[in-house]
Amino acid sequence: MRTPLHKIKLSQKEQEELEQLVRKQTTAQNIAKRAKIILMANDGTYKNMEIAKALGIRPEDITKWTKRWVYTPQNKIPIKLGIMS
């Protein structure tokens, strides 16, 4: 299987914030799913196809959000997850 195009290396703080978003009951489902994508892609633990299968989404969506995470210059999680621009 190919290696991910957009490698993600989360800081401890980023990982904790994303995990909190996923656990929070008031988080919109689409935002929680994006957070799960980033968490699963962290350190290349899972391949895009594995993430897509686990979350029931298209591999192209994984690429879209990992790319956005890597190339968004802001160091703010809401911006990287598309919550605000």
C-alpha positions as CSV (number, residue, x, y, z in Angstrom):
1,M,0.0,0.0,0.0
2,R,1.2,3.5,-0.7
3,T,2.4,5.9,1.9
4,P,0.2,8.9,2.6
5,L,0.8,12.0,0.5
6,H,0.2,14.4,3.4
7,K,2.0,13.3,6.5
8,I,0.6,14.5,9.8
9,K,2.5,14.8,13.0
10,L,0.3,16.1,15.8
11,S,1.6,17.8,18.9
12,Q,0.4,16.5,22.2
13,K,-1.8,19.6,22.6
14,E,-3.3,19.2,19.1
15,Q,-4.0,15.5,19.7
16,E,-5.7,16.3,23.0
17,E,-7.9,19.1,21.5
18,L,-9.0,16.8,18.6
19,E,-9.8,13.9,21.0
20,Q,-11.8,16.4,23.1
21,L,-13.8,17.5,19.9
22,V,-14.5,13.8,19.1
23,R,-15.8,13.1,22.6
24,K,-17.8,16.2,23.0
25,Q,-21.5,15.5,22.4
26,T,-22.2,19.0,21.1
27,T,-19.6,18.7,18.3
28,A,-21.3,18.5,14.8
29,Q,-20.9,15.1,13.2
30,N,-19.0,16.4,10.2
31,I,-16.4,18.2,12.4
32,A,-16.0,15.1,14.6
33,K,-15.4,13.0,11.5
34,R,-12.7,15.4,10.3
35,A,-11.1,15.3,13.7
36,K,-11.1,11.5,13.6
37,I,-9.5,11.6,10.1
38,I,-6.7,13.7,11.4
39,L,-6.2,11.6,14.6
40,M,-6.1,8.3,12.6
41,A,-3.7,9.8,10.0
42,N,-1.4,10.9,12.8
43,D,2.1,9.5,12.4
44,G,1.0,7.3,9.4
45,T,-0.6,4.8,11.8
46,Y,-3.4,4.1,9.3
47,K,-3.4,4.3,5.5
48,N,-6.0,6.4,3.7
49,M,-8.0,3.4,2.6
50,E,-8.1,2.0,6.1
51,I,-9.3,5.3,7.5
52,A,-11.9,5.6,4.8
53,K,-13.2,2.1,5.5
54,A,-13.3,2.6,9.2
55,L,-15.2,5.9,8.9
56,G,-17.4,4.9,6.0
57,I,-16.2,7.7,3.7
58,R,-14.4,8.0,0.4
59,P,-10.6,7.9,0.3
60,E,-10.7,11.3,-1.6
61,D,-12.2,12.8,1.6
62,I,-9.3,11.6,3.6
63,T,-6.9,13.2,1.2
64,K,-8.9,16.5,1.2
65,W,-8.7,16.9,5.0
66,T,-5.2,15.7,5.5
67,K,-4.0,18.0,2.8
68,R,-5.9,20.9,4.3
69,W,-4.4,20.1,7.7
70,V,-0.9,20.1,6.4
71,Y,-1.1,23.1,4.2
72,T,-3.2,25.5,6.3
73,P,-0.7,28.0,7.7
74,Q,-2.8,28.8,10.7
75,N,-2.0,26.9,13.9
76,K,-5.6,26.8,14.9
77,I,-7.6,23.6,14.9
78,P,-11.0,25.3,14.0
79,I,-9.5,26.8,10.9
80,K,-7.8,23.5,9.8
81,L,-11.1,21.6,10.3
82,G,-13.1,24.1,8.3
83,I,-15.1,25.3,11.2
84,M,-14.3,28.9,10.4
85,S,-12.2,30.5,7.6
